[in-house]
C-alpha cells in the first residue's frame, strides 16, 4: 500500500510524463520486495 501514494502524487504533479517513472519505480519496488521476501524465507528456514 505504501507504493500507491507516491504514484498518485507523481501522476498529479507530472501528468503523463511521470508514467515511465512510475513503471520504473514499481519495477524496482517489486524486485526489492521479492528480494527481501526471499531473504526472510532463507533466514527463517535456517533458524528451523
Protein Blocks (a to p, Z undefined) as FASTA:
>chain_A
ZZmmmmmmmmmmnmmmlmmmmmmmmmmmmmmmmmmmmmmmmmmmmmZZ
